[in-house]
Amino acid sequence: MTLSPLGASALLGLPASALTGNIADLADVVPAMADLPERLTACRSWPQRRALIERSLLTGLARHGERANHDKLRATLAALSGTTRVQEAAQLLGCSRRLLSSTVRTEFGVTPKEYQRLIRFETVRGRLVAAARARAVSLAAVAAASGFADQAHLTREWRTMTGCTPTEWLRAEGLAVQSPSGRDRPPGEERASS
């Protein structure tokens, strides 16, 4: 499950920065949900599991609600997501770069530039999955559509974020990777720049 930074705050009752860089048991973060894994195991179908998760999350939302600065934080994330430079986002928000950096670091546990990098990565990941499902993977096209200088630039960034190449990641996710000839490539057969 993936929670947005604001979703984590509303559902868990603590800012996303409190979770940055940590792997925690659900019971440590939200004691009221400690028994959720066992309850999910007891469900007999995916619709039952989904309903249980939705009820649990809605209960958490009712317990913690939205914080007073929710709208300001939403605007901050929107500005960072809609720009490529942190200074542009600060100008859109009518604040200094320093104030923006302080707010983002305090609330979300990352710098504004790191947040923009994460957003860009999520966008690229979505495009790559969509291309793989359409059986039309072109790393060069995904790179160009995502604002990377070239396929090699995308691959370097992907490797930094995931520890593997996009092609290796697609294989690990069970998504077929096609060669330029249109045939699926065996797992060991990868181009150096992918």
MDTraj code that builds the backbone (N, CA, C; nanometers):
import mdtraj as md
import numpy as np

residues = "MET THR LEU SER PRO LEU GLY ALA SER ALA LEU LEU GLY LEU PRO ALA SER ALA LEU THR GLY ASN ILE ALA ASP LEU ALA ASP VAL VAL PRO ALA MET ALA ASP LEU PRO GLU ARG LEU THR ALA CYS ARG SER TRP PRO GLN ARG ARG ALA LEU ILE GLU ARG SER LEU LEU THR GLY LEU ALA ARG HIS GLY GLU ARG ALA ASN HIS ASP LYS LEU ARG ALA THR LEU ALA ALA LEU SER GLY THR THR ARG VAL GLN GLU ALA ALA GLN LEU LEU GLY CYS SER ARG ARG LEU LEU SER SER THR VAL ARG THR GLU PHE GLY VAL THR PRO LYS GLU TYR GLN ARG LEU ILE ARG PHE GLU THR VAL ARG GLY ARG LEU VAL ALA ALA ALA ARG ALA ARG ALA VAL SER LEU ALA ALA VAL ALA ALA ALA SER GLY PHE ALA ASP GLN ALA HIS LEU THR ARG GLU TRP ARG THR MET THR GLY CYS THR PRO THR GLU TRP LEU ARG ALA GLU GLY LEU ALA VAL GLN SER PRO SER GLY ARG ASP ARG PRO PRO GLY GLU GLU ARG ALA SER SER".split()
xyz = np.array([
    [0.0847, -0.1168, 0.0000],
    [0.0000, 0.0000, 0.0000],
    [0.0898, 0.1238, 0.0000],
    [0.0505, 0.2231, -0.0729],
    [0.1238, 0.3482, -0.0798],
    [0.0347, 0.4599, -0.0278],
    [0.0904, 0.5410, 0.0615],
    [0.0186, 0.6568, 0.1135],
    [0.0909, 0.7828, 0.0678],
    [0.0157, 0.8837, 0.0308],
    [0.0772, 1.0121, 0.0004],
    [0.1263, 1.0710, 0.1322],
    [0.2152, 1.1691, 0.1272],
    [0.2606, 1.2306, 0.2523],
    [0.1451, 1.2865, 0.3359],
    [0.0475, 1.3482, 0.2698],
    [-0.0661, 1.4023, 0.3437],
    [-0.1576, 1.2905, 0.3927],
    [-0.1681, 1.1840, 0.3149],
    [-0.2478, 1.0691, 0.3568],
    [-0.1893, 1.0033, 0.4805],
    [-0.0582, 0.9920, 0.4855],
    [0.0075, 0.9336, 0.6030],
    [-0.0230, 1.0159, 0.7265],
    [-0.0159, 1.1454, 0.7114],
    [-0.0441, 1.2337, 0.8242],
    [-0.1881, 1.2192, 0.8723],
    [-0.2824, 1.2212, 0.7784],
    [-0.4239, 1.2135, 0.8147],
    [-0.4619, 1.0769, 0.8702],
    [-0.4088, 0.9707, 0.8122],
    [-0.4487, 0.8363, 0.8527],
    [-0.3721, 0.7833, 0.9732],
    [-0.2452, 0.8230, 0.9845],
    [-0.1624, 0.7684, 1.0904],
    [-0.1446, 0.8625, 1.2088],
    [-0.1773, 0.9894, 1.1885],
    [-0.1689, 1.0847, 1.2984],
    [-0.0298, 1.1380, 1.3253],
    [0.0615, 1.1233, 1.2308],
    [0.1948, 1.1782, 1.2465],
    [0.2445, 1.2230, 1.1107],
    [0.3341, 1.3221, 1.1066],
    [0.3821, 1.3693, 0.9765],
    [0.4649, 1.2614, 0.9076],
    [0.4674, 1.2655, 0.7768],
    [0.5445, 1.1680, 0.6993],
    [0.6915, 1.1710, 0.7396],
    [0.7409, 1.2852, 0.7838],
    [0.8817, 1.2958, 0.8237],
    [0.9146, 1.2025, 0.9406],
    [0.8158, 1.1670, 1.0211],
    [0.8393, 1.0772, 1.1334],
    [0.8689, 0.9347, 1.0865],
    [0.8344, 0.9051, 0.9627],
    [0.8564, 0.7705, 0.9088],
    [0.9733, 0.7630, 0.8109],
    [1.0302, 0.8768, 0.7753],
    [1.1350, 0.8819, 0.6746],
    [1.2547, 0.7968, 0.7150],
    [1.2943, 0.7096, 0.6236],
    [1.4136, 0.6294, 0.6449],
    [1.3965, 0.5152, 0.7434],
    [1.2741, 0.4864, 0.7832],
    [1.2501, 0.3807, 0.8802],
    [1.1635, 0.2709, 0.8226],
    [1.1882, 0.1512, 0.8694],
    [1.0982, 0.0397, 0.8439],
    [1.0398, 0.0064, 0.9794],
    [0.9093, 0.0173, 0.9894],
    [0.8450, -0.0031, 1.1195],
    [0.7309, -0.1020, 1.1071],
    [0.7059, -0.1729, 1.2134],
    [0.5891, -0.2599, 1.2182],
    [0.4648, -0.1736, 1.2284],
    [0.3587, -0.2200, 1.1686],
    [0.2318, -0.1477, 1.1732],
    [0.1912, -0.1211, 1.3182],
    [0.2118, -0.2177, 1.4057],
    [0.1743, -0.2036, 1.5471],
    [0.2499, -0.0900, 1.6155],
    [0.3729, -0.0631, 1.5708],
    [0.4512, 0.0460, 1.6294],
    [0.4018, 0.1821, 1.5835],
    [0.3562, 0.1894, 1.4579],
    [0.3123, 0.3165, 1.4020],
    [0.1669, 0.3445, 1.4387],
    [0.0813, 0.2444, 1.4254],
    [-0.0616, 0.2595, 1.4537],
    [-0.1061, 0.1408, 1.5399],
    [-0.0916, 0.1531, 1.6709],
    [-0.1287, 0.0406, 1.7579],
    [-0.2719, -0.0094, 1.7365],
    [-0.3629, 0.0805, 1.6990],
    [-0.5021, 0.0402, 1.6780],
    [-0.5165, -0.0560, 1.5597],
    [-0.4168, -0.0603, 1.4713],
    [-0.4221, -0.1494, 1.3552],
    [-0.3302, -0.2712, 1.3722],
    [-0.2817, -0.2961, 1.4916],
    [-0.1858, -0.4037, 1.5155],
    [-0.2359, -0.5396, 1.4681],
    [-0.3649, -0.5632, 1.4809],
    [-0.4194, -0.6940, 1.4439],
    [-0.4660, -0.7007, 1.2981],
    [-0.4429, -0.5957, 1.2214],
    [-0.4895, -0.5926, 1.0828],
    [-0.4332, -0.7068, 0.9978],
    [-0.3037, -0.7388, 1.0059],
    [-0.2538, -0.8498, 0.9231],
    [-0.3267, -0.9826, 0.9512],
    [-0.3530, -1.0119, 1.0765],
    [-0.4240, -1.1357, 1.1100],
    [-0.5678, -1.1315, 1.0596],
    [-0.6316, -1.0160, 1.0718],
    [-0.7692, -1.0023, 1.0239],
    [-0.7754, -1.0163, 0.8721],
    [-0.6739, -0.9655, 0.8020],
    [-0.6684, -0.9801, 0.6563],
    [-0.6496, -1.1260, 0.6165],
    [-0.5673, -1.1965, 0.6910],
    [-0.5449, -1.3386, 0.6639],
    [-0.6737, -1.4183, 0.6785],
    [-0.7579, -1.3771, 0.7721],
    [-0.8832, -1.4488, 0.7973],
    [-0.9889, -1.4227, 0.6894],
    [-0.9713, -1.3181, 0.6110],
    [-1.0680, -1.2887, 0.5040],
    [-1.0593, -1.3954, 0.3959],
    [-1.1738, -1.4289, 0.3381],
    [-1.1789, -1.5360, 0.2379],
    [-1.1698, -1.4849, 0.0944],
    [-1.1824, -1.3539, 0.0720],
    [-1.1803, -1.3033, -0.0655],
    [-1.1143, -1.1657, -0.0692],
    [-1.0741, -1.1254, -0.1901],
    [-1.0151, -0.9934, -0.2075],
    [-1.1157, -0.8819, -0.1771],
    [-1.2410, -0.8939, -0.2154],
    [-1.3358, -0.7883, -0.1778],
    [-1.3482, -0.7723, -0.0251],
    [-1.3413, -0.8813, 0.0480],
    [-1.3462, -0.8719, 0.1946],
    [-1.2212, -0.8016, 0.2468],
    [-1.1055, -0.8346, 0.1919],
    [-0.9803, -0.7707, 0.2339],
    [-0.9851, -0.6208, 0.2050],
    [-1.0306, -0.5878, 0.0855],
    [-1.0388, -0.4463, 0.0477],
    [-1.1319, -0.3704, 0.1419],
    [-1.2474, -0.4293, 0.1711],
    [-1.3427, -0.3645, 0.2611],
    [-1.2819, -0.3457, 0.4001],
    [-1.2089, -0.4448, 0.4475],
    [-1.1453, -0.4349, 0.5793],
    [-1.0413, -0.3230, 0.5812],
    [-0.9596, -0.3163, 0.4773],
    [-0.8587, -0.2098, 0.4709],
    [-0.9258, -0.0732, 0.4645],
    [-1.0289, -0.0599, 0.3816],
    [-1.0993, 0.0686, 0.3718],
    [-1.1580, 0.1097, 0.5060],
    [-1.2220, 0.0166, 0.5758],
    [-1.2784, 0.0482, 0.7080],
    [-1.1691, 0.0915, 0.8057],
    [-1.0573, 0.0205, 0.8030],
    [-0.9473, 0.0531, 0.8939],
    [-0.8907, 0.1918, 0.8654],
    [-0.8732, 0.2230, 0.7372],
    [-0.8191, 0.3538, 0.7011],
    [-0.9179, 0.4656, 0.7322],
    [-1.0455, 0.4427, 0.7075],
    [-1.1465, 0.5446, 0.7392],
    [-1.1560, 0.5674, 0.8900],
    [-1.1384, 0.4613, 0.9679],
    [-1.1370, 0.4765, 1.1137],
    [-1.0182, 0.5619, 1.1561],
    [-0.9022, 0.5367, 1.0944],
    [-0.7841, 0.6182, 1.1237],
    [-0.8043, 0.7631, 1.0846],
    [-0.8676, 0.7854, 0.9712],
    [-0.8954, 0.9215, 0.9267],
    [-0.9886, 0.9921, 1.0243],
    [-1.0917, 0.9220, 1.0699],
    [-1.1846, 0.9814, 1.1669],
    [-1.1136, 1.0108, 1.2991],
    [-1.0206, 0.9257, 1.3370],
    [-0.9483, 0.9421, 1.4628],
    [-0.8543, 1.0627, 1.4585],
    [-0.7878, 1.0815, 1.3444],
    [-0.6867, 1.1871, 1.3377],
    [-0.7317, 1.3105, 1.2605],
    [-0.8158, 1.2918, 1.1601],
    [-0.8657, 1.4046, 1.0822],
    [-0.7565, 1.4799, 1.0097],
    [-0.7957, 1.5877, 0.9485],
    [-0.6993, 1.6705, 0.8762],
    [-0.6364, 1.7710, 0.9710],
    [-0.5099, 1.7991, 0.9472],
    [-0.4402, 1.8978, 1.0273],
    [-0.4760, 2.0367, 0.9773],
    [-0.4560, 2.1346, 1.0616],
    [-0.4944, 2.2728, 1.0299],
    [-0.4240, 2.3254, 0.9048],
    [-0.2999, 2.2841, 0.8825],
    [-0.2249, 2.3369, 0.7681],
    [-0.2331, 2.2463, 0.6449],
    [-0.3340, 2.1611, 0.6397],
    [-0.3496, 2.0656, 0.5298],
    [-0.3547, 2.1357, 0.3938],
    [-0.4324, 2.2417, 0.3806],
    [-0.4441, 2.3112, 0.2522],
    [-0.3111, 2.3727, 0.2096],
    [-0.2389, 2.4275, 0.3056],
    [-0.1076, 2.4862, 0.2749],
    [-0.0109, 2.3771, 0.2273],
    [-0.0129, 2.2636, 0.2946],
    [0.0757, 2.1538, 0.2556],
    [0.0368, 2.0963, 0.1193],
    [-0.0921, 2.0879, 0.0941],
    [-0.1382, 2.0401, -0.0369],
    [-0.0886, 2.1355, -0.1468],
    [-0.0967, 2.2666, -0.1232],
    [-0.0490, 2.3646, -0.2206],
    [0.1024, 2.3520, -0.2402],
    [0.1736, 2.3250, -0.1317],
    [0.3187, 2.3075, -0.1397],
    [0.3535, 2.1891, -0.2286],
    [0.2871, 2.0763, -0.2064],
    [0.3136, 1.9579, -0.2877],
    [0.2746, 1.9808, -0.4332],
    [0.1651, 2.0493, -0.4557],
    [0.1209, 2.0781, -0.5929],
    [0.2232, 2.1667, -0.6645],
    [0.2743, 2.2671, -0.5949],
    [0.3736, 2.3566, -0.6559],
    [0.5010, 2.2801, -0.6886],
    [0.5456, 2.1946, -0.5985],
    [0.6667, 2.1164, -0.6246],
    [0.6444, 2.0160, -0.7373],
    [0.5254, 1.9596, -0.7447],
    [0.4945, 1.8615, -0.8490],
    [0.4800, 1.9274, -0.9854],
    [0.4401, 2.0529, -0.9888],
    [0.4138, 2.1211, -1.1143],
    [0.5297, 2.2006, -1.1698],
    [0.6415, 2.1980, -1.1008],
    [0.7580, 2.2728, -1.1467],
    [0.8801, 2.1812, -1.1483],
    [0.9837, 2.2239, -1.2179],
    [1.1064, 2.1448, -1.2193],
    [1.2142, 2.2064, -1.1320],
    [1.1945, 2.3306, -1.0924],
    [1.2944, 2.3989, -1.0076],
    [1.2288, 2.4388, -0.8754],
    [1.3030, 2.4221, -0.7688],
    [1.2520, 2.4552, -0.6361],
    [1.2225, 2.6048, -0.6255],
    [1.3068, 2.6878, -0.6855],
    [1.2847, 2.8323, -0.6810],
    [1.1517, 2.8698, -0.7461],
    [1.1167, 2.8029, -0.8554],
    [0.9870, 2.8284, -0.9208],
    [0.8714, 2.7958, -0.8263],
    [0.8824, 2.6846, -0.7556],
    [0.7776, 2.6452, -0.6610],
    [0.7660, 2.7483, -0.5498],
    [0.8781, 2.7959, -0.4984],
    [0.8762, 2.8977, -0.3927],
    [0.8084, 3.0252, -0.4429],
    [0.8380, 3.0651, -0.5657],
    [0.7751, 3.1841, -0.6219],
    [0.6246, 3.1650, -0.6363],
    [0.5829, 3.0482, -0.6824],
    [0.4392, 3.0206, -0.6940],
    [0.3689, 3.0295, -0.5587],
    [0.4378, 2.9862, -0.4548],
    [0.3798, 2.9861, -0.3206],
    [0.3946, 3.1204, -0.2487],
    [0.4749, 3.2094, -0.3073],
    [0.4958, 3.3404, -0.2455],
    [0.5798, 3.3330, -0.1196],
    [0.6780, 3.2442, -0.1191],
    [0.7651, 3.2331, -0.0018],
    [0.9093, 3.2199, -0.0479],
    [0.9992, 3.2225, 0.0471],
    [1.1401, 3.2072, 0.0134],
    [1.1723, 3.0594, -0.0063],
    [1.2791, 3.0344, -0.0769],
    [1.3252, 2.8968, -0.0965],
    [1.3600, 2.8342, 0.0385],
    [1.4148, 2.9134, 0.1269],
    [1.4527, 2.8648, 0.2605],
    [1.3303, 2.8196, 0.3395],
    [1.2237, 2.9004, 0.3369],
    [1.1011, 2.8630, 0.4090],
    [1.0400, 2.7369, 0.3474],
    [1.0381, 2.7301, 0.2147],
    [0.9864, 2.6123, 0.1476],
    [1.0659, 2.4882, 0.1882],
    [1.1975, 2.4996, 0.1879],
    [1.2826, 2.3869, 0.2258],
    [1.2569, 2.3430, 0.3691],
    [1.2452, 2.4389, 0.4570],
    [1.2205, 2.4077, 0.5980],
    [1.0863, 2.3365, 0.6165],
    [0.9830, 2.3870, 0.5507],
    [0.8494, 2.3268, 0.5612],
    [0.8481, 2.1845, 0.5081],
    [0.9054, 2.1652, 0.3909],
    [0.9039, 2.0330, 0.3278],
    [0.9852, 1.9335, 0.4103],
    [1.1000, 1.9759, 0.4571],
    [1.1848, 1.8857, 0.5369],
    [1.1150, 1.8486, 0.6678],
    [1.0526, 1.9457, 0.7338],
    [0.9842, 1.9199, 0.8609],
    [0.8638, 1.8290, 0.8424],
    [0.7850, 1.8542, 0.7397],
    [0.6611, 1.7780, 0.7204],
    [0.6811, 1.6438, 0.6523],
    [0.7738, 1.6392, 0.5553],
    [0.7833, 1.5211, 0.4714],
    [0.9148, 1.4457, 0.4836],
    [1.0126, 1.5034, 0.5520],
    [1.1371, 1.4323, 0.5771],
    [1.2337, 1.4265, 0.4606],
    [1.2081, 1.5055, 0.3565],
    [1.2975, 1.5129, 0.2412],
    [1.3130, 1.6597, 0.2025],
    [1.4108, 1.6880, 0.1190],
    [1.4250, 1.8243, 0.0689],
    [1.3257, 1.8440, -0.0457],
    [1.2975, 1.9681, -0.0817],
    [1.2088, 1.9907, -0.1962],
    [1.2595, 1.9241, -0.3241],
    [1.3903, 1.9289, -0.3484],
    [1.4471, 1.8676, -0.4686],
    [1.4302, 1.7166, -0.4636],
    [1.4494, 1.6549, -0.3469],
    [1.4286, 1.5103, -0.3339],
    [1.2823, 1.4752, -0.3596],
    [1.1905, 1.5591, -0.3120],
    [1.0487, 1.5335, -0.3371],
    [1.0205, 1.5391, -0.4876],
    [1.0739, 1.6411, -0.5558],
    [1.0541, 1.6507, -0.6997],
    [1.1134, 1.5300, -0.7721],
    [1.2248, 1.4823, -0.7238],
    [1.2885, 1.3642, -0.7826],
    [1.1993, 1.2403, -0.7638],
    [1.1402, 1.2262, -0.6468],
    [1.0499, 1.1141, -0.6206],
    [0.9260, 1.1202, -0.7097],
    [0.8710, 1.2396, -0.7264],
    [0.7538, 1.2571, -0.8129],
    [0.7892, 1.2203, -0.9570],
    [0.9037, 1.2663, -1.0016],
    [0.9477, 1.2355, -1.1378],
    [0.9643, 1.0843, -1.1547],
    [1.0239, 1.0203, -1.0539],
    [1.0423, 0.8758, -1.0602],
    [0.9075, 0.8040, -1.0680],
    [0.8118, 0.8456, -0.9871],
    [0.6789, 0.7824, -0.9903],
    [0.6122, 0.8001, -1.1258],
    [0.6308, 0.9161, -1.1862],
    [0.5752, 0.9414, -1.3196],
    [0.6393, 0.8484, -1.4223],
    [0.7713, 0.8386, -1.4174],
    [0.8433, 0.7504, -1.5103],
    [0.8021, 0.6056, -1.4878],
    [0.7912, 0.5637, -1.3625],
    [0.7520, 0.4264, -1.3310],
    [0.6144, 0.3959, -1.3915],
    [0.5215, 0.4893, -1.3760],
    [0.3885, 0.4709, -1.4330],
    [0.3919, 0.4595, -1.5841],
    [0.4707, 0.5434, -1.6487],
    [0.4824, 0.5383, -1.7951],
    [0.5466, 0.4072, -1.8409],
    [0.6462, 0.3638, -1.7663],
    [0.7150, 0.2406, -1.8021],
    [0.6228, 0.1198, -1.7880],
    [0.5464, 0.1149, -1.6804],
    [0.4512, 0.0051, -1.6609],
    [0.3453, 0.0075, -1.7704],
    [0.2931, 0.1258, -1.8012],
    [0.1912, 0.1364, -1.9065],
    [0.2473, 0.0900, -2.0410],
    [0.3698, 0.1296, -2.0719],
    [0.4319, 0.0876, -2.1980],
    [0.4533, -0.0636, -2.2001],
    [0.4957, -0.1202, -2.0882],
    [0.5184, -0.2649, -2.0813],
    [0.3868, -0.3400, -2.0971],
    [0.2818, -0.2909, -2.0352],
    [0.1518, -0.3579, -2.0477],
    [0.0974, -0.3485, -2.1892],
    [0.1308, -0.2402, -2.2573],
    [0.0886, -0.2240, -2.3968],
    [0.1837, -0.2975, -2.4914],
    [0.2849, -0.3611, -2.4321],
    [0.3869, -0.4359, -2.5071],
    [0.4582, -0.3444, -2.6063],
    [0.4809, -0.2200, -2.5644],
    [0.5468, -0.1221, -2.6506],
    [0.6542, -0.0465, -2.5723],
    [0.7411, -0.1213, -2.5034],
    [0.8429, -0.0570, -2.4213],
    [0.9498, 0.0047, -2.5091],
    [0.9646, 0.1332, -2.4977],
    [1.0741, 0.2059, -2.5604],
    [1.1300, 0.2967, -2.4519],
    [1.2416, 0.2568, -2.3957],
    [1.3004, 0.3381, -2.2894],
    [1.3346, 0.4777, -2.3389],
    [1.3744, 0.4882, -2.4645],
    [1.4059, 0.6200, -2.5203],
    [1.2812, 0.7081, -2.5227],
    [1.1666, 0.6514, -2.5614],
    [1.0419, 0.7287, -2.5653],
    [0.9965, 0.7664, -2.4245],
    [1.0074, 0.6725, -2.3300],
    [0.9707, 0.7019, -2.1911],
    [1.0617, 0.8102, -2.1349],
    [1.1900, 0.8012, -2.1645],
    [1.2855, 0.9024, -2.1180],
    [1.2504, 1.0402, -2.1736],
    [1.2239, 1.0483, -2.3023],
    [1.1907, 1.1770, -2.3659],
    [1.0616, 1.2340, -2.3085],
    [0.9591, 1.1496, -2.2916],
    [0.8309, 1.1971, -2.2391],
    [0.8421, 1.2433, -2.0949],
    [0.9436, 1.1948, -2.0239],
    [0.9592, 1.2269, -1.8816],
    [1.0612, 1.3365, -1.8569],
    [1.1157, 1.3935, -1.9632],
    [1.2068, 1.5063, -1.9478],
    [1.3521, 1.4709, -1.9233],
    [1.3908, 1.3466, -1.9476],
    [1.5307, 1.3080, -1.9345],
    [1.6031, 1.3423, -2.0641],
    [1.7318, 1.3693, -2.0539],
    [1.8103, 1.4057, -2.1715],
    [1.8127, 1.2924, -2.2732],
    [1.8212, 1.1691, -2.2232],
    [1.8233, 1.0525, -2.3108],
    [1.7983, 0.9271, -2.2279],
    [1.8000, 0.8133, -2.2969],
    [1.7734, 0.6863, -2.2300],
    [1.8790, 0.6560, -2.1235],
    [2.0039, 0.6884, -2.1505],
    [2.1115, 0.6631, -2.0540],
    [2.0891, 0.7437, -1.9257],
    [2.0429, 0.8677, -1.9405],
    [2.0138, 0.9517, -1.8243],
    [1.9034, 0.8872, -1.7397],
    [1.7973, 0.8410, -1.8056],
    [1.6897, 0.7719, -1.7356],
    [1.7437, 0.6481, -1.6630],
    [1.8241, 0.5705, -1.7307],
    [1.8772, 0.4477, -1.6716],
    [1.9642, 0.4777, -1.5508],
    [2.0478, 0.5806, -1.5574],
    [2.1314, 0.6183, -1.4415],
    [2.0444, 0.6578, -1.3226],
    [1.9424, 0.7390, -1.3479],
    [1.8537, 0.7831, -1.2405],
    [1.7769, 0.6645, -1.1836],
    [1.7284, 0.5768, -1.2697],
    [1.6532, 0.4590, -1.2256],
    [1.7411, 0.3705, -1.1378],
    [1.8648, 0.3481, -1.1816],
    [1.9569, 0.2645, -1.1051],
    [1.9861, 0.3270, -0.9684],
    [1.9988, 0.4583, -0.9636],
    [2.0211, 0.5268, -0.8368],
    [1.9029, 0.5082, -0.7427],
    [1.7823, 0.5140, -0.7980],
    [1.6614, 0.5046, -0.7155],
    [1.6278, 0.3610, -0.6753],
    [1.6589, 0.2634, -0.7620],
    [1.6128, 0.1265, -0.7367],
    [1.7244, 0.0245, -0.7189],
    [1.8443, 0.0571, -0.7654],
    [1.9535, -0.0390, -0.7586],
    [1.9591, -0.1332, -0.8769],
    [1.8745, -0.1111, -0.9765],
    [1.8762, -0.1951, -1.0966],
    [1.8359, -0.1090, -1.2162],
    [1.8467, -0.1667, -1.3350],
    [1.8063, -0.0936, -1.4554],
    [1.6547, -0.1041, -1.4726],
    [1.5965, -0.0199, -1.5567],
    [1.4527, -0.0317, -1.5834],
    [1.4143, -0.1696, -1.6378],
    [1.4962, -0.2249, -1.7258],
    [1.4666, -0.3559, -1.7832],
    [1.4698, -0.4642, -1.6763],
    [1.5683, -0.4590, -1.5886],
    [1.5757, -0.5567, -1.4784],
    [1.4532, -0.5425, -1.3884],
    [1.4134, -0.4207, -1.3630],
    [1.2973, -0.3965, -1.2769],
    [1.1701, -0.4521, -1.3411],
    [1.1529, -0.4268, -1.4707],
    [1.0354, -0.4787, -1.5407],
    [1.0294, -0.6309, -1.5313],
    [1.1416, -0.6954, -1.5512],
    [1.1447, -0.8416, -1.5404],
    [1.1073, -0.8865, -1.3995],
    [1.1622, -0.8198, -1.2991],
    [1.1325, -0.8562, -1.1603],
    [0.9845, -0.8371, -1.1283],
    [0.9213, -0.7419, -1.1954],
    [0.7789, -0.7165, -1.1759],
    [0.6920, -0.8095, -1.2602],
    [0.7568, -0.8923, -1.3428],
    [0.6817, -0.9864, -1.4253],
    [0.6250, -0.9253, -1.5516],
    [0.6801, -0.8136, -1.5925],
    [0.6341, -0.7482, -1.7154],
    [0.7319, -0.7817, -1.8275],
    [0.6798, -0.8225, -1.9398],
    [0.7633, -0.8647, -2.0529],
    [0.8413, -0.7471, -2.1077],
    [0.9593, -0.7765, -2.1536],
    [1.0439, -0.6769, -2.2182],
    [1.0705, -0.7282, -2.3586],
    [1.0397, -0.6459, -2.4582],
    [1.0577, -0.6891, -2.5964],
    [1.1846, -0.6312, -2.6558],
    [1.2440, -0.7074, -2.7409],
    [1.3593, -0.6602, -2.8160],
    [1.3077, -0.5748, -2.9317],
    [1.3954, -0.4997, -2.9965],
    [1.3509, -0.4210, -3.1123],
    [1.2849, -0.5070, -3.2202],
    [1.3190, -0.6374, -3.2275],
    [1.2589, -0.7253, -3.3290],
    [1.1168, -0.7647, -3.2928],
    [1.0727, -0.7299, -3.1682],
    [0.9365, -0.7609, -3.1270],
    [0.9250, -0.8901, -3.0478],
    [1.0380, -0.9639, -3.0317],
    [1.0346, -1.0880, -2.9538],
    [1.0763, -1.0581, -2.8110],
    [1.0200, -1.1348, -2.7169],
    [1.0623, -1.1209, -2.5783],
    [1.2080, -1.1617, -2.5673],
    [1.2847, -1.0823, -2.4922],
    [1.4244, -1.1147, -2.4701],
    [1.4377, -1.2034, -2.3480],
    [1.5290, -1.2999, -2.3521],
    [1.5552, -1.3795, -2.2327],
    [1.6128, -1.2907, -2.1236],
    [1.5943, -1.3257, -1.9952],
    [1.6398, -1.2412, -1.8853],
    [1.7857, -1.2001, -1.8901],
    [1.8763, -1.2840, -1.9406],
    [2.0176, -1.2483, -1.9407],
    [2.0593, -1.1588, -2.0544],
    [1.9723, -1.1336, -2.1485],
    [2.0058, -1.0608, -2.2695],
    [1.9589, -0.9159, -2.2589],
    [2.0466, -0.8288, -2.2149],
    [2.0064, -0.6897, -2.1939],
    [2.1048, -0.5962, -2.2606],
    [2.0532, -0.4921, -2.3189],
    [2.1391, -0.3917, -2.3787],
    [2.2077, -0.3120, -2.2692],
    [2.3275, -0.2678, -2.2920],
    [2.4051, -0.1977, -2.1896],
    [2.3397, -0.0681, -2.1442],
    [2.2728, 0.0028, -2.2301],
    [2.2152, 0.1310, -2.1922],
    [2.0763, 0.1230, -2.1352],
    [2.0168, 0.0049, -2.1239],
    [1.8826, -0.0039, -2.0694],
    [1.8921, -0.0105, -1.9217],
])
top = md.Topology()
chain = top.add_chain()
for i, resn in enumerate(residues, 1):
    res = top.add_residue(resn, chain, resSeq=i)
    for name in ("N", "CA", "C"):
        top.add_atom(name, md.element.get_by_symbol(name[0]), res)
traj = md.Trajectory(xyz[None], top)
